[in-house]
Amino acid sequence: MRDDFHSQAWAENHRQLSTAIHKLGRSVFAVFEKLQALQFDAPWRVRQTKREKATCGPAA
């Protein structure tokens, strides 16, 4: 078991494992970038949705 990294299976497949880990890392990084952009974006840049007019008193 201690020489598992020297086995034939590891020699043939370590590139695929490294690629999969790299893709996972890039995906996680992209998600955190989007989250950070949403949390710390300037509030004056956010487009307001059209609001309904406020009514005073009971509706007629």
Backbone as CSV, one residue per row, in Angstrom:
resi,resn,N_x,N_y,N_z,CA_x,CA_y,CA_z,C_x,C_y,C_z
1,MET,0.817,-1.194,0.000,0.000,0.000,0.000,0.863,1.262,0.000
2,ARG,2.021,1.219,0.630,2.842,2.414,0.690,3.434,2.770,-0.665
3,ASP,3.505,1.826,-1.594,4.053,2.077,-2.923,2.947,2.244,-3.968
4,ASP,1.760,2.637,-3.530,0.638,2.736,-4.451,0.889,3.765,-5.546
5,PHE,1.603,4.840,-5.244,1.867,5.858,-6.244,2.852,5.387,-7.311
6,HIS,3.492,4.273,-7.080,4.437,3.737,-8.049,3.795,2.649,-8.913
7,SER,2.524,2.382,-8.693,1.872,1.297,-9.434,1.572,1.711,-10.873
8,GLN,1.256,0.743,-11.684,0.947,0.982,-13.094,-0.328,1.808,-13.254
9,ALA,-1.331,1.550,-12.410,-2.590,2.299,-12.492,-2.351,3.783,-12.241
10,TRP,-1.524,4.099,-11.265,-1.221,5.505,-10.978,-0.451,6.130,-12.137
11,ALA,0.473,5.411,-12.683,1.266,5.921,-13.788,0.403,6.233,-15.006
12,GLU,-0.652,5.456,-15.214,-1.513,5.660,-16.369,-2.586,6.730,-16.137
13,ASN,-2.978,6.968,-14.887,-4.149,7.800,-14.632,-3.911,9.054,-13.801
14,HIS,-2.694,9.336,-13.379,-2.488,10.504,-12.525,-2.783,11.807,-13.261
15,ARG,-2.621,11.836,-14.565,-2.915,13.038,-15.357,-4.412,13.356,-15.315
16,GLN,-5.254,12.324,-15.420,-6.708,12.530,-15.363,-7.135,13.036,-13.989
17,LEU,-6.546,12.496,-12.945,-6.870,12.950,-11.594,-6.456,14.402,-11.396
18,SER,-5.285,14.753,-11.849,-4.816,16.132,-11.722,-5.712,17.089,-12.499
19,THR,-6.150,16.694,-13.676,-7.041,17.526,-14.482,-8.380,17.707,-13.788
20,ALA,-8.930,16.647,-13.210,-10.213,16.727,-12.512,-10.113,17.641,-11.286
21,ILE,-9.030,17.549,-10.551,-8.837,18.413,-9.379,-8.700,19.865,-9.817
22,HIS,-8.004,20.101,-10.919,-7.844,21.462,-11.434,-9.197,22.050,-11.848
23,LYS,-10.029,21.265,-12.532,-11.359,21.735,-12.940,-12.224,22.042,-11.720
24,LEU,-12.148,21.214,-10.712,-12.901,21.452,-9.486,-12.458,22.748,-8.824
25,GLY,-11.168,22.958,-8.739,-10.640,24.178,-8.137,-11.075,25.422,-8.893
26,ARG,-11.030,25.372,-10.225,-11.474,26.521,-11.020,-12.957,26.788,-10.815
27,SER,-13.770,25.742,-10.722,-15.212,25.907,-10.525,-15.507,26.547,-9.165
28,VAL,-14.834,26.070,-8.134,-15.030,26.624,-6.796,-14.597,28.090,-6.769
29,PHE,-13.491,28.405,-7.395,-13.010,29.779,-7.449,-14.013,30.682,-8.168
30,ALA,-14.584,30.208,-9.271,-15.565,30.997,-10.017,-16.814,31.258,-9.187
31,VAL,-17.247,30.267,-8.418,-18.424,30.450,-7.561,-18.143,31.493,-6.487
32,PHE,-16.974,31.448,-5.871,-16.641,32.434,-4.849,-16.495,33.832,-5.441
33,GLU,-16.000,33.941,-6.666,-15.927,35.249,-7.307,-17.320,35.829,-7.534
34,LYS,-18.258,35.007,-7.990,-19.632,35.474,-8.198,-20.278,35.866,-6.872
35,LEU,-20.065,35.064,-5.844,-20.615,35.379,-4.531,-20.060,36.692,-4.008
36,GLN,-18.776,36.888,-4.147,-18.143,38.122,-3.686,-18.683,39.317,-4.463
37,ALA,-18.892,39.159,-5.763,-19.428,40.257,-6.578,-20.844,40.610,-6.141
38,LEU,-21.639,39.624,-5.805,-23.005,39.887,-5.350,-23.034,40.551,-3.983
39,GLN,-22.175,40.112,-3.091,-22.188,40.633,-1.728,-21.600,42.031,-1.614
40,PHE,-20.604,42.342,-2.407,-19.882,43.595,-2.220,-20.043,44.569,-3.380
41,ASP,-21.031,44.353,-4.232,-21.270,45.277,-5.332,-21.833,46.582,-4.786
42,ALA,-21.543,47.669,-5.454,-22.011,48.982,-5.018,-23.541,49.033,-5.121
43,PRO,-24.219,49.447,-4.045,-25.683,49.443,-4.062,-26.274,50.384,-5.097
44,TRP,-25.561,51.428,-5.496,-26.112,52.349,-6.478,-26.048,51.778,-7.889
45,ARG,-25.367,50.667,-8.063,-25.321,50.020,-9.375,-26.458,49.021,-9.568
46,VAL,-27.116,48.661,-8.502,-28.194,47.685,-8.594,-29.404,48.361,-9.211
47,ARG,-29.966,47.737,-10.222,-31.142,48.297,-10.868,-32.367,48.009,-10.027
48,GLN,-33.099,49.063,-9.750,-34.307,48.918,-8.952,-35.441,48.441,-9.847
49,THR,-36.268,47.581,-9.313,-37.456,47.172,-10.048,-38.494,48.277,-9.919
50,LYS,-39.383,48.359,-10.868,-40.400,49.397,-10.835,-41.332,49.142,-9.658
51,ARG,-41.497,50.146,-8.811,-42.313,50.003,-7.616,-43.699,50.572,-7.882
52,GLU,-44.663,50.009,-7.210,-46.016,50.518,-7.326,-46.140,51.797,-6.508
53,LYS,-47.114,52.649,-6.893,-47.331,53.884,-6.151,-47.886,53.568,-4.780
54,ALA,-47.420,54.290,-3.803,-47.929,54.122,-2.443,-49.275,54.836,-2.335
55,THR,-50.210,54.243,-1.647,-51.513,54.874,-1.463,-51.634,55.357,-0.024
56,CYS,-52.286,56.477,0.131,-52.543,57.007,1.470,-53.999,56.723,1.821
57,GLY,-54.179,56.116,2.939,-55.546,55.844,3.382,-56.093,54.575,2.737
58,PRO,-57.377,54.303,3.005,-57.976,53.079,2.479,-58.157,53.157,0.966
59,ALA,-58.081,52.008,0.357,-58.247,51.943,-1.106,-59.710,52.206,-1.451
60,ALA,-59.945,52.943,-2.513,-61.326,53.287,-2.891,-61.940,52.224,-3.752
